[in-house]
Amino acid sequence: MIITTTAKPSARALEQAGRLSAELASPLKARGNLTVTKLLTLSQDKKLIVVTEEEVRYYDGQAETPLYFHPSMAFVRVKRLRRGETDPLVQLSGCEEGDRIIDCTAGLASDSLVFSYAAGPAGSVTAIESEPVLCALVREGLAAYQTSLADVNEAMRRIHMKCMNHLDYLRSLPDNSADIVYFDPMFRQPINESSSMEPLRAIANMDALTDDVIEQAKRVATKTVVLKEHQASGEFARLGFERRHVNTSKIAYGVIQL
């Protein structure tokens, strides 16, 4: 993988690119007049990160659809919370102001953002992501992305990203040291209509959850352990969750009440 910038990067972008180069053990290459397509041919594994003034973009084999951080539907959900409406995840998890939440499968941190807003400044959200490139992309995005709403920006900044295996992280914690532990693994049964997930599926950890992970989550959480999956998934029954359908979509949540 190669790390680069735009053709005329600012000092800030150069510093960020250098930091990512060291973190991800990937060479930093001056952009010059090279196109993304050309840089991909120069990369041994056909992977590329481009640091722009607005965001960090990740390319995997092709130049058309980079992966980058964007709050997407989480922004819509948070705006509903701001209007006093409910959110299914907040409701089912029992999330309240001041709660401590661990998002064990952060991905693009959409649900982490919803939790962070709901828990407020007195709460905390730790977002665990095992894949180094994805963790770096999302961490940098959470630190820099600007919406039109100051309180939403603050909720993004409060999320603490950690790059490690979620089982290792849970094992390191004392009993009852969080209120909610959340899992949104890559679905065993993909929702094929969700084309926006395809760039993420190429980089995300595809491992299934284990019984040991769920037992650790139950030890750590004081309120709920929550699983998001395809509504037809057998993971709810396999892992001991009570499946709850929250709307007519293909997504369901499973809850273990503690």
N, C-alpha and C positions, 0 to 999 in steps of 0.2 A: 504494500500500500504506500502511496505517495501523499504527502501533505503539501498543499500549496495555498496561494492567496489569489486575489484578483491581480490584474496587470500592474495597478498602481496602488498598493496597499498602504493604509495608514500605519503609523507606529504601533497603534493598539492591535491592529490585525496581525502585524508581523510578530508581535509578542505572543499573541494567542496561538498563532500557527506554530511558533517555536515551542511553546509549552505543550501543545498537543503532540508534536513530533517526538518530544522526549517521553511523554506519558505513554504513547502508543508504540514506541520503538519503531518509528517509520521515518524515512528520510524526508527532509524539508527541501522542496525544489522551488527555485524562483520561477514565477509564472511566465514572465516575458510575453511573447506573442503566441505561446502554445495554447491550443484549444483543449477543452475537456476531453474530446475524442482522442486527440494526440497523446495527452497525458495518460489516458487509460491504456494506450498501447505501450507506453513506457513502463507501466507498472507491472511487475511480475505476476501478481494475482488479480490484475485488472480492477483494483480498488483504489479509490481516490477520495480525499477530503479536501474541500475548497473552503477556506475561511474568507467570507465576504464581510463587508461593513455591517450587514444586517444579520447574518446567520452563518451557521456552519453546515455545509452540505456534504452528504456522503453519496458517492457514486459506486455502484457495484456492477461492473461489466458493461454498462451502457450509459449514454449521456442524457437520455430523455427525462427520466424521472428520479431525481435525487431524493434522498431521505433527509428531512430536516425537522427541527422542532417547531410545532405549531399547536396551540391549545385546542384548536378545532372545536368539536362538539362540547368539550369541557367548558369552554367560554360561554356557550349558550346555556349550559346547565348552571353555571355559577351565576349568570345574569338572572336566571329564574329564582335561585336562592336569594339574591339581592332584593327581588320583588316580594319575597315572603312566601314563595311557592315551595313545594317539597321536591326532593330528589329521591328516586327509589333506593339508591345505594346508601345515602345518608339515613333514610328512614329505616331500612332493614338492618343496617349495622348498629343503629342506635347512637350514631355519632352526635356528640354535643360539644358546645364550646368548652375548650380546655382539654379535650381528649388527646391521648397519645396514640398515634396510628402508625402501623408498619405496613407499607405496601411492598409485599415480597416479590412482586413481579412487575416492576415499574413500567417497562416498555417506554411509551412516549409520555408517561406521567399524567395522563388525562384524569384518571381517577384520583391520583395523588393531589391534583389541583383542587378537585371538588372537596376532598377531605380537608385540605389545608384551609380552604375558605370556611368550611363548616366548623372546623375546630377553632378557628380564629387565632389571634396573636398569643393567647394563653395556651394553645395546644401545640402539638408538634407532629410532623409527618416525616418519617424516615422512609425513603424510597430505595429499595434494593434492586440492582440490575447486575446480572452476572456477566453480561457481554460488554467488554471494555469500550468498543467503538460506540455502541448504542448508549452506554452510560455517559460517555464524554459528550456526545451530541446533545443529549437531553439536559445534562448538567449545565452546559454552556448556554443552551436555549433558555432554561429557567432563570439564569442569572441576567440575561440581556433582553429577552423579549418584552416589548412594550405594547400593552393594550391601551385603550382610551380610559380605563378605569384604574385609579391608583390603588384601590383596595385589592383588586385582582392581581395587579403587579406585585403587591406586597405578599399576597398568598403564594405566588410562584417563588419569590425569593426565600420564603420560609421553609421550603421543601429541602430536606437534606439528602442528597444522593450518595449512596455507597455502592462501590463496585465489588461485589462478592457474591458467593453462593448463599441463597437465603437460608438453607439449612444450617450452614456454619454460623450465620449471623444469629439465628434464633437460639442455637445451642449456647451461644456466648452470653445470653441475657439471663438475668435473674427471673424467678417466678413472678408472675403478676406485674411485670414491668411495663406493659402497654395495656391500652384499653381495647383496641381493635387490631386484629391481624387480617390482612386482605390478600387474596390471590386472584389474579387474572391471567392465568397461563395462556399460551397460544392454544386455541381450541383444538381438542382431539378431532372434532368434526368441523372443518372450516365453514364459515358462511361465505359461499362463493360469490355472492353479490357484492361483497365488501372488497372492491378492487383497491381501495386506499390502503388496505392492510398488506398487500403483496410485497412492497418494498421492505416492510417491517419483518415479514415472515422470513425473508432471506437472511436476516441478520440476527433474529431473536433466538433465544434458548428454547428449543422445542421439547425439552424433557417433560415427562409427565410428573405430576406431584406424587409423593410417596406417603405411606402411612406415617412414617417417622416425622416428616415435615408437619403433618397435621397434628400429631401428638405434641410436638414442640410448640406449635402455635397455640394449642389449648393450654399449655403450661404457662405461656408468656402472657396471653390475653386475659383480661378480667371481665370483658363484656361479651364480645362476639368474635367468631372467626367466620369470614365470608369468602365464598368462592363464586366467581363469575364464569359462566360456561354457556355453550349452546344448550338450548332448552331440552333437546333430545339426548344430551350427553349422559353416559352412564357413570361419569366421574362423581356425580353427587352421591349416588348410592354406594359406589365403591369406597368413597372416602368418609362416609358417615354424615353427610350434610342433608338437612331438610330443604328440598328444592322448593323455591317460591317463585312463581311467575309474577312479574310486576307489570307487564303490559302485553301487547300483541306482537311484539318483536320476537325474533328467534333467540334472544338472549334471556337467560334466567340467572337468578342468584340463589346460591345455597347458603344456609346459615346454620352455624352451631352456636346455640345460646349457652353462655357460661354462667 
